[in-house]
Amino acid sequence: VVSTQSTGSSGINAEYGEHCRIIMPIMFPALYLISKDHWNQTIVALVYNVMKTFMEMNNQLFDELTLSFKAERQKEKRKEAHREEAWKKVQKRAIEAANGNSNVG
């Protein structure tokens, strides 16, 4: 762990820069979600600063992670919508069966 008191923020940036391709993909999803949904504006501001540093250190990787994360979120939303639709069909069939509809199936 690099201390900001002993090396300054440039020491952190140098240490992180060597490993950003490993660290950024791990941290990005959580930081992105916090930046959009956290109730505490101080936390959001800190997260924005971290994300800005990430972007400045490796803009291409940051853009790749952003696109990938958004695509994954869209995929999850489509999957959830499909799951909801499937449950609605199950519920409809259950109601029809409970009402004695013999065409269920």
N, C-alpha and C positions, 0 to 999 in steps of 0.2 A: 504494500500500500504506500502510495506516495503522499506525503504530507504537504499541504499547501503552505504551511508555515516555514518549512525548511527549504523547499525548492521553488515555491511560487507556482502560479498557474501554468507557466510555460513548461515546467517539469511534468505536470500532469498531462498536458497536451502532448509532450514528447513521448511519454510512457504510453499513453492511449494510442497515439498515432501508429506505434509499432504493432498494435494488436487490434486496430479498429475493425478489420474485416471479421474478427471473431466476436468482439464485444458488441458492436453496433447491432447486428441482427438479433442478439439475445435481448438487449435492452429496448430496442425500438418499439415493439408492440405495446409494452407497458407504458412507455413514455407517451406514445401517441394517444392511447386511451385516456391517460391522466390529463393530457393537454386538452382533450375535448370534453371530459365528463366530471372532473374533480370540482368539488364545491368550494374549496379554499383557493382564493385567487393568488395567495402567496406561493402555494405549491405549484399552481399553474405557471406562474412567472418563473419559478426555478426550473421547471421542466422545459419551458420555452428556451431558457438560456442554455440548458444542456443540449437540446435539439439544435439550436443555432450553432453551437460549437461543433456538434456532429456534422452538420451541413457544411460548415466552413472547412472542416478537416478532410472530408471526402464527399463532395457534392454528388458525384456519380453514384456512389453506394447509397447515399441518403435517398436519392431519387428512385433507385431500384427498389429499396426497401419500402418506400412510400407506395409505389405502384403495386408491389407484391402484396402489401398489407391491405390496401383498398380492394384489390381483386379477391383476396381471401375473404374479406368481410362481405363482399357481394355474393360470393359463393355460399357463405354461411346463411345469408339472408334468403337466398333462393331455396336452400335446403330446408330452412325453417318454414318457409311458405308452403313447400311441398308437404312437409310433415303435418302442418295445420290442415291442409286440404285433405290429406289422407284420414286424419282424425274426424273431420267433418263427415266424410263418407261413412266411416265406422259408426258414428253417432246416428246418422240418418238411417242406416240399416238396422241398428239396434232399436230405434223408435218404431220403424216399420214392422220389425219382428214382434215387438211388444204389443203392437196394435193388431196383430193377427194377419198381416199382409203375407200371403203365401208366395209372392213373387220375389222375396228376398233371396239373394244369393248370387 
